[in-house]
Amino acid sequence: YDRGQEVKRDTILQVYNTVSVNLGFSNTKKSDFNYRLGAGFSHLWNKLKAAETDVSVDFKSALTLNEKSALQLNAQYSILAREDIKVEPAPRHLFKSDLLFAFNPIENLNLEAGLRVAFENDTLVKKDAHVFPVVQAVYQIAPKVTARAALSGDVEKNSLHTLSAENLWINSNLPLAHNLNT
């Protein structure tokens, strides 16, 4: 709109509305077993008559084995329900879980190694189950300088929520699918 021009609400081409609620629980005392359980609900709708509901649950935990090693289990589940003018409403699921062994072989070096498993029902590949290796090394060179190297794969959740956050002017009826990153 030009400067000084009054904006009339019915001439605005795109408007997004979002309602979100998140809950989280975690242990508050230092112990050998730490965890966090979270749940979220988000509903988005826009002026082009598209809407999407995202319900998710995530769990993160770490079990200390000794002063130099721990087991980590991280899991996330998300179900998406989308409505649009020409899109058939069908639930889209994504479950991901990491099982990692974390250890410190030498001072200032942290290593993590394990597997990531993902189950989904809408990537553009034919199989719904995916397994990826996860390897990460973090070395602290100096007090404020860290080097990091990692190798893994993932299934990235794509939704109307994520796409509209990147581009406010997306049109309706976009084909959406989770991304397979290898």
SERO-4910 file (N, C-alpha, C, O; in steps of 0.05 Angstrom, whole numbers):
BEGIN
 pado doro    nc1    nc2    nc3   cac1   cac2   cac3    cc1    cc2    cc3    oc1    oc2    oc3
  Tyr    A     17    -24      0      0      0      0     18     25      0     39     25     12
  Asp    A      9     45    -14     23     70    -15     22     84     12      3     79     28
  Arg    A     42    101     18     42    116     43     18    134     45      9    146     26
  Gly    A      6    135     69    -16    152     74    -43    140     65    -64    151     71
  Gln    A    -42    118     50    -67    105     41    -78     89     64    -64     73     77
  Glu    A   -104     92     68   -117     76     89   -122     48     79   -131     44     57
  Val    A   -115     28     96   -118      0     88   -146     -8     96   -154     -6    119
  Lys    A   -161    -18     76   -188    -28     81   -186    -59     85   -174    -73     69
  Arg    A   -197    -68    107   -195    -96    114   -203   -115     92   -190   -136     89
  Asp    A   -224   -109     77   -233   -129     56   -215   -129     32   -219   -145     14
  Thr    A   -196   -111     29   -177   -111      7   -152   -127     13   -135   -131     -5
  Ile    A   -148   -134     38   -124   -150     45   -126   -177     32   -147   -191     36
  Leu    A   -106   -186     17   -108   -211      3   -104   -236     20   -116   -256     15
  Gln    A    -87   -234     41    -81   -257     57    -80   -249     86    -67   -229     93
  Val    A    -92   -265    103    -91   -262    132    -89   -289    145   -102   -308    137
  Tyr    A    -71   -292    164    -67   -317    179    -76   -313    208    -71   -293    220
  Asn    A    -89   -333    218    -96   -334    246    -86   -361    258    -89   -382    245
  Thr    A    -75   -360    281    -64   -384    294    -71   -384    323    -69   -364    337
  Val    A    -80   -407    333    -85   -412    361    -67   -435    369    -68   -456    356
  Ser    A    -51   -432    390    -32   -453    398    -33   -456    429    -36   -437    443
  Val    A    -30   -481    437    -27   -487    466     -5   -508    468     -5   -528    453
  Asn    A     14   -504    487     35   -523    492     37   -529    521     33   -511    538
  Leu    A     43   -554    528     47   -563    556     73   -578    557     81   -591    538
  Gly    A     86   -576    580    111   -592    584    115   -600    612    108   -585    631
  Phe    A    126   -624    616    132   -634    643    161   -644    642    170   -656    622
  Ser    A    175   -640    664    203   -651    665    210   -655    694    198   -643    712
  Asn    A    230   -671    699    239   -674    727    256   -650    734    271   -639    717
  Thr    A    253   -641    759    266   -616    767    291   -621    785    306   -603    791
  Lys    A    294   -646    793    317   -652    810    339   -665    793    333   -680    775
  Lys    A    364   -659    800    386   -671    786    387   -701    793    388   -708    816
  Ser    A    387   -717    772    388   -746    777    401   -760    754    409   -747    734
  Asp    A    404   -786    755    416   -802    734    397   -805    710    405   -810    688
  Phe    A    371   -801    715    351   -803    694    337   -776    691    323   -767    710
  Asn    A    340   -762    669    327   -737    663    308   -740    640    313   -756    622
  Tyr    A    285   -726    641    265   -729    620    250   -703    617    250   -686    634
  Arg    A    238   -701    594    219   -679    588    197   -691    570    203   -704    549
  Leu    A    173   -686    577    150   -694    561    134   -669    554    127   -653    571
  Gly    A    129   -666    528    115   -642    519     92   -650    500     93   -671    487
  Ala    A     72   -633    499     49   -637    481     41   -610    470     43   -589    484
  Gly    A     32   -609    445     24   -584    433      0   -587    415     -4   -608    403
  Phe    A    -15   -565    413    -38   -564    394    -36   -537    381    -32   -516    394
  Ser    A    -39   -537    354    -39   -512    340    -59   -514    317    -60   -533    302
  His    A    -75   -493    314    -94   -492    292    -89   -466    276    -89   -444    288
  Leu    A    -86   -468    250    -80   -445    233   -102   -444    212   -110   -464    201
  Trp    A   -112   -420    205   -130   -416    183   -124   -390    170   -113   -371    183
  Asn    A   -131   -387    144   -125   -363    130   -149   -353    114   -170   -365    114
  Lys    A   -145   -330    101   -167   -318     86   -174   -333     61   -196   -330     50
  Leu    A   -156   -350     51   -161   -366     27   -176   -392     33   -177   -410     16
  Lys    A   -187   -394     57   -203   -416     65   -187   -442     68   -198   -464     65
  Ala    A   -162   -440     75   -146   -463     82   -143   -464    113   -142   -443    126
  Ala    A   -141   -488    124   -138   -491    152   -121   -516    158   -121   -535    142
  Glu    A   -107   -516    180    -92   -540    187    -90   -541    218    -86   -521    231
  Thr    A    -93   -566    228    -90   -571    256    -66   -590    260    -63   -609    245
  Asp    A    -48   -583    279    -24   -598    284    -25   -605    314    -24   -588    331
  Val    A    -25   -631    320    -24   -641    347      2   -657    349      7   -675    333
  Ser    A     18   -651    370     44   -664    372     50   -671    401     41   -658    420
  Val    A     66   -692    404     76   -701    430    106   -707    426    114   -718    406
  Asp    A    122   -698    446    151   -704    444    161   -713    472    151   -704    492
  Phe    A    181   -730    471    193   -741    496    223   -740    492    233   -750    472
  Lys    A    238   -729    511    267   -729    511    277   -740    537    267   -732    558
  Ser    A    296   -758    537    306   -769    562    336   -775    559    347   -779    537
  Ala    A    349   -777    582    377   -784    583    382   -800    609    373   -792    630
  Leu    A    395   -823    606    402   -839    629    432   -840    631    446   -850    614
  Thr    A    442   -828    653    471   -827    658    481   -855    666    471   -866    686
  Leu    A    500   -866    652    511   -893    658    534   -890    678    536   -905    697
  Asn    A    552   -871    672    574   -864    690    582   -835    683    568   -822    668
  Glu    A    603   -826    694    610   -797    691    619   -791    662    621   -767    655
  Lys    A    623   -810    645    632   -805    618    613   -815    596    618   -811    573
  Ser    A    590   -827    604    572   -838    583    543   -837    592    537   -837    616
  Ala    A    525   -836    572    497   -836    577    482   -847    553    492   -847    531
  Leu    A    458   -856    558    439   -865    537    418   -843    534    408   -833    553
  Gln    A    411   -837    509    391   -816    504    369   -828    486    375   -842    467
  Leu    A    344   -823    493    321   -831    477    304   -806    472    296   -793    491
  Asn    A    300   -800    447    283   -777    439    262   -787    420    268   -802    402
  Ala    A    237   -779    425    215   -788    407    196   -765    402    191   -748    420
  Gln    A    185   -763    378    166   -743    370    144   -755    353    150   -772    336
  Tyr    A    120   -747    359     97   -756    342     81   -732    335     75   -715    352
  Ser    A     72   -730    310     56   -708    301     35   -718    282     40   -735    265
  Ile    A     11   -708    285    -11   -714    267    -22   -687    256    -27   -669    272
  Leu    A    -24   -685    230    -33   -661    217    -59   -666    202    -62   -687    189
  Ala    A    -78   -648    205   -103   -650    190   -107   -623    176   -107   -602    188
  Arg    A   -109   -625    149   -110   -601    133   -136   -600    117   -146   -620    107
  Glu    A   -147   -576    115   -171   -571     98   -164   -549     79   -152   -529     86
  Asp    A   -172   -553     54   -168   -533     34   -190   -537     13   -204   -557     13
  Ile    A   -193   -518     -5   -215   -520    -24   -214   -545    -41   -235   -558    -44
  Lys    A   -191   -552    -52   -189   -575    -70   -172   -597    -58   -165   -616    -73
  Val    A   -165   -597    -33   -149   -617    -21   -166   -636     -4   -182   -627     13
  Glu    A   -164   -662     -9   -179   -681      6   -168   -682     35   -144   -685     39
  Pro    A   -185   -678     55   -175   -679     82   -167   -708     90   -184   -726     90
  Ala    A   -142   -712     96   -132   -738    104   -110   -733    125    -93   -716    121
  Pro    A   -110   -749    147    -90   -744    167    -62   -752    157    -58   -772    143
  Arg    A    -43   -735    165    -15   -740    158      0   -745    184     -1   -729    202
  His    A     14   -768    186     28   -776    211     58   -774    207     68   -779    185
  Leu    A     72   -768    228    101   -770    229    110   -778    257    105   -763    276
  Phe    A    124   -800    259    136   -809    284    166   -812    280    174   -825    261
  Lys    A    182   -800    298    211   -802    296    222   -809    324    212   -800    344
  Ser    A    242   -825    324    255   -833    349    285   -836    345    294   -847    326
  Asp    A    300   -825    364    329   -828    365    337   -844    389    328   -838    411
  Leu    A    355   -863    385    367   -877    408    397   -873    404    409   -882    385
  Leu    A    409   -859    424    437   -850    421    453   -859    445    443   -859    468
  Phe    A    478   -865    440    498   -870    462    517   -846    461    530   -841    441
  Ala    A    518   -830    483    535   -807    485    558   -813    504    554   -824    525
  Phe    A    582   -805    496    605   -810    513    627   -790    508    628   -776    487
  Asn    A    646   -788    527    668   -770    526    694   -786    527    704   -793    549
  Pro    A    706   -794    504    730   -811    504    754   -796    515    772   -807    528
  Ile    A    756   -770    508    778   -753    518    767   -726    527    744   -719    520
  Glu    A    783   -711    542    774   -685    552    766   -667    528    781   -666    508
  Asn    A    744   -652    531    734   -633    512    722   -645    486    715   -630    468
  Leu    A    720   -671    485    708   -684    461    683   -699    470    684   -718    486
  Asn    A    660   -692    459    635   -706    464    626   -719    438    625   -707    417
  Leu    A    620   -745    440    611   -761    417    583   -772    422    577   -780    444
  Glu    A    567   -773    401    541   -786    402    539   -804    377    547   -797    355
  Ala    A    529   -829    382    526   -847    360    501   -864    365    495   -871    387
  Gly    A    486   -869    343    461   -884    346    445   -885    321    456   -882    299
  Leu    A    419   -889    324    401   -892    302    377   -873    305    368   -868    327
  Arg    A    367   -864    282    342   -850    280    322   -866    264    329   -875    241
  Val    A    299   -871    274    278   -886    260    255   -867    256    247   -852    274
  Ala    A    244   -867    231    221   -850    225    200   -866    211    206   -882    193
  Phe    A    175   -861    218    151   -873    205    133   -850    197    127   -833    214
  Glu    A    124   -850    172    107   -829    162     89   -840    141     94   -862    131
  Asn    A     69   -825    133     51   -835    112     48   -817     88     29   -820     73
  Asp    A     67   -798     84     62   -781     61     86   -769     47     83   -750     33
  Thr    A    110   -780     50    132   -770     34    127   -780      5    109   -797      0
  Leu    A    142   -769    -13    138   -776    -41    152   -802    -49    151   -810    -72
  Val    A    165   -816    -29    177   -842    -34    157   -863    -25    138   -858    -10
  Lys    A    160   -888    -35    140   -908    -31    141   -921     -3    120   -931      7
  Lys    A    164   -921     10    165   -934     36    159   -915     59    166   -891     58
  Asp    A    146   -925     79    137   -908    102    156   -909    125    155   -892    143
  Ala    A    175   -929    126    194   -931    149    222   -924    139    230   -932    117
  His    A    236   -909    155    263   -900    148    281   -903    172    273   -898    194
  Val    A    306   -912    167    326   -915    188    351   -900    179    361   -903    156
  Phe    A    362   -883    196    385   -866    190    406   -870    212    399   -873    236
  Pro    A    432   -870    205    452   -869    226    454   -840    237    449   -821    222
  Val    A    462   -837    262    466   -811    274    493   -812    287    498   -827    306
  Val    A    511   -794    278    538   -792    290    544   -762    293    541   -747    274
  Gln    A    552   -754    316    559   -726    321    583   -724    339    586   -738    359
  Ala    A    602   -706    332    625   -701    348    627   -671    354    624   -655    335
  Val    A    631   -664    379    633   -636    387    659   -633    403    663   -647    423
  Tyr    A    677   -616    393    703   -613    406    706   -583    414    703   -565    398
  Gln    A    711   -579    440    715   -551    450    744   -544    447    761   -554    462
  Ile    A    750   -527    427    777   -519    421    787   -499    442    810   -501    451
  Ala    A    771   -480    449    777   -459    469    751   -454    484    730   -464    476
  Pro    A    752   -438    506    727   -434    522    703   -424    505    681   -431    513
  Lys    A    707   -409    484    684   -399    468    685   -408    439    672   -397    422
  Val    A    702   -428    433    705   -438    406    700   -468    406    713   -483    420
  Thr    A    680   -476    390    673   -504    388    672   -513    359    662   -499    342
  Ala    A    682   -537    354    681   -549    327    660   -572    329    660   -587    348
  Arg    A    643   -574    308    622   -594    308    622   -607    281    624   -594    260
  Ala    A    619   -634    281    615   -649    256    593   -669    261    591   -681    283
  Ala    A    576   -673    241    553   -692    244    546   -705    218    551   -695    196
  Leu    A    535   -729    220    525   -745    198    499   -757    207    498   -772    226
  Ser    A    477   -751    192    452   -763    198    433   -760    175    439   -747    155
  Gly    A    409   -770    178    387   -766    159    362   -760    175    362   -763    200
  Asp    A    341   -751    162    318   -743    177    294   -742    158    297   -741    134
  Val    A    270   -742    170    246   -736    155    236   -710    168    229   -709    191
  Glu    A    235   -689    151    228   -662    161    198   -658    157    187   -662    135
  Lys    A    184   -649    178    156   -644    176    150   -619    159    161   -597    165
  Asn    A    134   -622    139    125   -599    123     95   -596    127     80   -615    126
  Ser    A     87   -571    132     59   -566    137     52   -538    128     69   -523    120
  Leu    A     27   -532    129     18   -505    122     29   -486    143     35   -463    136
  His    A     33   -495    168     45   -478    188     74   -470    180     81   -446    180
  Thr    A     90   -490    172    118   -484    166    121   -468    140    137   -450    138
  Leu    A    105   -475    119    107   -460     94     97   -431     96    109   -413     84
  Ser    A     76   -426    111     66   -399    114     85   -382    131     86   -358    128
  Ala    A    100   -395    149    120   -380    164    143   -371    146    155   -350    151
  Glu    A    149   -386    125    170   -379    106    161   -360     84    176   -343     75
  Asn    A    135   -362     76    125   -346     54     96   -340     60     78   -357     57
  Leu    A     90   -315     68     63   -307     75     44   -307     52     20   -307     56
  Trp    A     55   -306     28     38   -303      4     33   -329    -11     26   -328    -35
  Ile    A     36   -351      2     30   -377    -12      1   -378    -19    -16   -368     -5
  Asn    A     -4   -392    -41    -32   -394    -50    -45   -419    -38    -32   -434    -23
  Ser    A    -70   -423    -43    -84   -446    -32    -78   -471    -49    -67   -469    -71
  Asn    A    -86   -494    -38    -85   -520    -52    -57   -529    -59    -53   -543    -79
  Leu    A    -37   -521    -43    -10   -530    -48     -7   -560    -40    -17   -568    -20
  Pro    A      6   -575    -57     12   -603    -49     34   -602    -27     54   -590    -31
  Leu    A     28   -616     -5     47   -617     17     55   -646     23     39   -664     21
  Ala    A     81   -650     29     91   -676     37    115   -672     55    130   -652     52
  His    A    120   -690     73    144   -689     89    168   -692     71    167   -706     51
  Asn    A    191   -680     79    216   -682     64    234   -704     75    238   -705    100
  Leu    A    244   -720     58    264   -741     66    291   -729     61    299   -724     38
  Asn    A    307   -725     83    334   -714     81    354   -735     87    355   -745    109
  Thr    A    369   -743     67    390   -764     71    417   -753     65    437   -767     67
***
